[in-house]
Amino acid sequence: MHALPARLPPAALILAAALASALPAAAEDNPSAVYNIEILVFRATTTAGVPENWGDEAGARSIAGDESASGSQQVGRFVALLPASGYQLGALEERLRASGGYVPVAHAAWSQTASAWGTRAGFPLARLGVDVPGLTGNVFLERGQFLHLGLSLSWTIAEPPAGLGAAPGTTFTMNETRRVRFYERNYYDHPAFGVLALVTPAQGARPPGR
């Protein structure tokens, strides 16, 4: 479980209580294995006591884990967008909305195969059904010994959260890669915005909400 940083508002405790661990997701040998990925993007309404160099601060906390370079250049294949009826982070979205500390801004899910470790080959947000003004970037799923989900995002926010001391129209960046486990809700942190992500096997996945 990834604990949320203390710098975020108390409403972050709502998220912390919802993050659940599961068994590790060892990468399958079959490169054509299909995975479902769901992301929930939200922004903070207020925060304080954070660094001012947003680009360096976010990039420095990228977590890749220990993996050897892959000799394969396998590139992930996009399969399909998933309907909202299949979302498993809906309850968390409602908790965020009710907290007053965060505002959900995008919720999307899709299925794909994984790219080889180290390729950083992913899909742009527009392809994944995310259409938020000023928000751009890519999401990539890599397969080495384990699965890793990476986010490389930039968001130009017209009205940054109170307490950041950032001017209107400031561009914030997030560059994080995490080892993921099936059914574990992963939290990608940034002072201005955050992402909750869930990776599950496309075959034999649990019903939504479990």
Phi and psi in degrees as a GROMACS rama.xvg file:
@    title "Ramachandran Plot"
@    xaxis  label "Phi"
@    yaxis  label "Psi"
@TYPE xy
-97.2759  113.564  HIS-2
-71.2251  145.654  ALA-3
-80.6177  145.365  LEU-4
-67.1361  147.644  PRO-5
-67.5274  -18.0113  ALA-6
-70.0279  -19.1507  ARG-7
-78.5472  160.374  LEU-8
-60.3599  163.191  PRO-9
-55.1409  -25.4022  PRO-10
-59.9329  -17.2099  ALA-11
-62.627  -21.8154  ALA-12
-61.8553  -27.2075  LEU-13
-62.2795  -41.6645  ILE-14
-69.7944  -43.6374  LEU-15
-58.5574  -37.8453  ALA-16
-70.0982  -20.2645  ALA-17
-95.8221  -13.1669  ALA-18
-76.4691  120.538  LEU-19
-120.52  143.618  ALA-20
-90.2282  158.582  SER-21
-145.735  -175.494  ALA-22
-68.5953  147.91  LEU-23
-58.4588  147.549  PRO-24
-103.909  90.8031  ALA-25
-70.1844  137.58  ALA-26
-65.7229  139.466  ALA-27
-78.6206  151.489  GLU-28
-70.9183  -24.5155  ASP-29
-76.0587  110.456  ASN-30
-68.0461  -13.316  PRO-31
-94.0017  6.06495  SER-32
-59.1495  137.924  ALA-33
-105.96  138.097  VAL-34
-123.622  148.163  TYR-35
-98.3487  133.675  ASN-36
-124.163  134.117  ILE-37
-129.109  133.936  GLU-38
-128.793  145.102  ILE-39
-127.373  113.103  LEU-40
-98.4206  133.511  VAL-41
-143.077  161.6  PHE-42
-123.622  150.854  ARG-43
-81.1065  149.943  ALA-44
-92.1837  -22.5384  THR-45
-160.716  148.568  THR-46
-164.631  169.375  THR-47
-157.195  162.96  ALA-48
70.1  38.4814  GLY-49
-118.829  159.101  VAL-50
-60.6763  161.381  PRO-51
-97.0371  -22.3296  GLU-52
-88.9027  85.2025  ASN-53
-63.0022  -42.9398  TRP-54
-61.6448  -49.0492  GLY-55
-67.0992  -39.9913  ASP-56
-63.1643  -43.4466  GLU-57
-72.0503  -43.2131  ALA-58
-65.9589  -31.5558  GLY-59
-68.8516  -19.6837  ALA-60
-99.173  17.2769  ARG-61
-63.5723  132.557  SER-62
-118.5  107.978  ILE-63
-102.138  -25.8852  ALA-64
80.8857  176.174  GLY-65
-94.7644  115.423  ASP-66
-143.135  143.156  GLU-67
-84.1781  152.989  SER-68
-62.5293  140.692  ALA-69
-91.7791  138.898  SER-70
-80.6268  -10.9272  GLY-71
-91.0918  147.608  SER-72
-110.812  31.8893  GLN-73
-55.794  128.952  GLN-74
-110.907  133.867  VAL-75
-59.5227  146.949  GLY-76
-111.962  127.506  ARG-77
-73.5304  131.963  PHE-78
-102.829  -58.2892  VAL-79
-171.901  155.35  ALA-80
-75.1232  148.323  LEU-81
-102.892  145.14  LEU-82
-71.7092  156.816  PRO-83
-59.8602  -26.4711  ALA-84
-64.8326  -17.1125  SER-85
-98.9075  1.67921  GLY-86
-65.2014  142.309  TYR-87
-112.64  -1.90265  GLN-88
-107.103  16.8627  LEU-89
-61.1548  -41.0523  GLY-90
-64.3276  -38.1924  ALA-91
-67.094  -36.7696  LEU-92
-60.5632  -41.8679  GLU-93
-67.4235  -37.0149  GLU-94
-65.0267  -41.3119  ARG-95
-62.2839  -44.2874  LEU-96
-62.8407  -35.8301  ARG-97
-84.2848  -13.0101  ALA-98
-71.2679  -31.2876  SER-99
84.6214  -15.0296  GLY-100
-96.0395  -16.3769  GLY-101
-138.356  155.135  TYR-102
-127.825  114.035  VAL-103
-64.1376  135.513  PRO-104
-122.675  -18.2058  VAL-105
-158.918  142.425  ALA-106
-142.982  120.919  HIS-107
-146.874  155.732  ALA-108
-148.457  147.414  ALA-109
-155.752  169.409  TRP-110
-119.146  145.869  SER-111
-161.302  166.877  GLN-112
-94.0093  167.724  THR-113
-95.3566  150.233  ALA-114
-85.8006  163.414  SER-115
-69.6083  150.924  ALA-116
-58.3049  133.586  TRP-117
91.4102  -7.79368  GLY-118
-78.3845  -28.4762  THR-119
55.1204  32.8158  ARG-120
-91.6921  114.807  ALA-121
-136.565  -158.607  GLY-122
-127.053  141.171  PHE-123
-69.1588  153.324  PRO-124
-55.9443  -37.3647  LEU-125
-59.9207  -38.4807  ALA-126
-66.726  -26.3052  ARG-127
-92.3727  4.60342  LEU-128
88.0467  13.792  GLY-129
-99.7087  119.557  VAL-130
-132.372  86.4914  ASP-131
-121.68  124.809  VAL-132
-52.6738  127.125  PRO-133
85.6066  -9.36452  GLY-134
-99.7343  120.048  LEU-135
-135.597  169.424  THR-136
136.582  -169.75  GLY-137
-132.897  154.488  ASN-138
-121.867  131.259  VAL-139
-133.403  139.962  PHE-140
-112.563  123.564  LEU-141
-119.173  146.748  GLU-142
-120.777  110.963  ARG-143
-119.936  -127.047  GLY-144
-67.4987  -33.2714  GLN-145
-129.597  170.746  PHE-146
-87.1694  141.474  LEU-147
-131.572  137.199  HIS-148
-113.662  125.878  LEU-149
-117.667  146.994  GLY-150
-125.046  128.015  LEU-151
-126.85  94.5489  SER-152
-124.945  147.893  LEU-153
-130.951  135.435  SER-154
-136.586  116.307  TRP-155
-90.4463  109.478  THR-156
-102.499  123.519  ILE-157
-62.3197  -40.862  ALA-158
-128.405  90.167  GLU-159
-59.7499  156.735  PRO-160
-56.1991  143.571  PRO-161
-62.6558  139.946  ALA-162
100.793  -13.67  GLY-163
-80.5525  -24.8488  LEU-164
71.6542  21.0945  GLY-165
-96.5599  142.865  ALA-166
-74.1806  153.253  ALA-167
-54.9167  137.197  PRO-168
86.1067  8.7508  GLY-169
-66.9901  140.167  THR-170
-98.1595  123.902  THR-171
-107.083  147.577  PHE-172
-124.907  149.094  THR-173
-133.326  124.612  MET-174
-133.759  97.8581  ASN-175
-138.691  140.735  GLU-176
-129.429  129.75  THR-177
-130.081  144.684  ARG-178
-69.3317  132.507  ARG-179
-115.13  152.211  VAL-180
-121.34  142.298  ARG-181
-55.923  135.027  PHE-182
68.4752  6.33602  TYR-183
-92.5102  130.441  GLU-184
-83.1324  116.701  ARG-185
-99.8983  136.633  ASN-186
-108.902  123.196  TYR-187
-105.537  118.694  TYR-188
-102.164  143.284  ASP-189
-157.851  146.665  HIS-190
-57.7884  -33.6423  PRO-191
-92.9926  -31.6836  ALA-192
-154.728  166.998  PHE-193
-143.322  167.827  GLY-194
-138.003  132.553  VAL-195
-103.655  134.035  LEU-196
-134.043  147.583  ALA-197
-136.842  130.63  LEU-198
-119.327  130.668  VAL-199
-137.648  156.029  THR-200
-70.1508  139.033  PRO-201
-67.5748  -33.688  ALA-202
-93.3413  127.534  GLN-203
75.4495  21.8332  GLY-204
-66.5448  150.322  ALA-205
-68.1422  157.14  ARG-206
-62.746  154.431  PRO-207
-54.6459  141.314  PRO-208
88.3329  0.126791  GLY-209
